[in-house]
Amino acid sequence: QVQLVESGGGLVQNGGSLRLSCAASGRTFSMYAMGWFRQAPGKEREFVGAFIRSRGMTYYEDSVKGRFTISRDNAKNTVYLQMNSLKPGDTAVYYCAARVSFTLNYNKEDVYDYWGQGTQVTVSS
């Protein structure tokens, strides 16, 4: 079992920055990928980015490329989502997720095995 706890959400002005954290506990050594998703009011949950552990690679949805960065601290079993140049359109509940086994579909929420509870990010105009 893996437990994920997000933190770091809040209210920020247009153009501001936030850093979200996703602390993992449990069988963290077996995780293949860590993903970040978000869900805005009235919309489907969408892919934001993912870190593929075995390749040391990160992937991002086009609208956040150049603004968002995923990083990790292995010693703390924590993955971060640094969000810069935030826009009102980034307002959503942000979730981290963990995938245990290999997949090519890291941008699909259905492939993830574990989810955090979500943290609200609100960007004011």
N, C-alpha and C positions, 0 to 999 in steps of 0.2 A: 504494500500500500504506500501511496505517496500523498502527502498533505501539502497543499499550496495555500499560502496566505499573502494576499496583495496588500500593499499600503502605499501611501504617497499621493493619493488623489486629493483634489480640492478645487477651489475656485481661483482662476487666474485670468488676467486681462489678455485681450488680443495681442499677440506677439510675445507673450510671456513663455516661461518654461516650467516644466515639472519633471520630476523623476519618480517613476513608479518602481516599486520593489516587489519581487515575488520570492518569498522565502519558502524553500522546499524542505520537507522532512520525510523520514521514512526511507524507502529503497531508492534513494536518489541516484545511486551509482548506475542504475539500470536504464535511466532515461535516455532515449535517442534524440528527442527534440523538445525544445521549450518554445511554445508559441504565445503570442499576444494577439488577442482579439478585442473587438469593441462592439458595443451595441448602443446605437442612438435611439431615442424615443420613437416608437412607431416603425422602426426599421429592423431588418434582419441583422444578426450578428455577423461581423465581417472580419476578415483577416487583416492584421496590422503588420506583423513580422514574426520571424521565427529564427531560432538559433539551433543549428544542427551540430550536436556535440561531437560526433565522430569526425566531421569534416572541419570543425572550427569555423563554420560559415554562417553568415546571417543573410536573411532574405527579407525584403520589405514590399509592402503594397505600394503601388506607384504614387499614391497621393501623399505618402509620408516620407518617401525617399528624400534624403538630404536634410530632413528635419528631425527624424526620429532615429535613435541608435540603441541597439540592444547590446548589453554587455553582461558579464557575469563575474561573480566572485566565488571561485570554487571552494575556498576555505569556509565560506559562509553558506554555501549551497543556495546562493541567491542570484537571481537574474534581474536585471534592471532594464527599464525602458526610459531612456532619456528623451524627453519631448521638448523640442525648441520651436520657436516661431509658431506657437499655437494659434489656431484660428477657431472662430465659433463653430465651424463645421467639424472640429475634433471633439466637440462635446459628446460624451458617451460614458457608459459604464465600461471600464476596461477589465479584461479578464486575462489571467495567464493560464496556460494549460500545459500538460506534460504528455508526451507520447513515449511509450516504453520501447516499442520495436520499430524496425526499419519501415519507412514509408517514403514515397515520392510526393505524396499529397499533403505536405506539411502546411499548406494553406487552406486545408479543409477542416472545419471544426469537428466533423464526424470521426476523424481518425484519432483524436486525442482521448487519452484514457482518464486523465484526472484534470480537474478544474478548480481554480480558486473561487472565492465568493464574489469577487469583483470589487472595483473601487471607482467611485464617481469622479469624473473629470469634467469641469464646467469652465468653458472659455467665454468670457463676457466680451461684447463688442464695444 
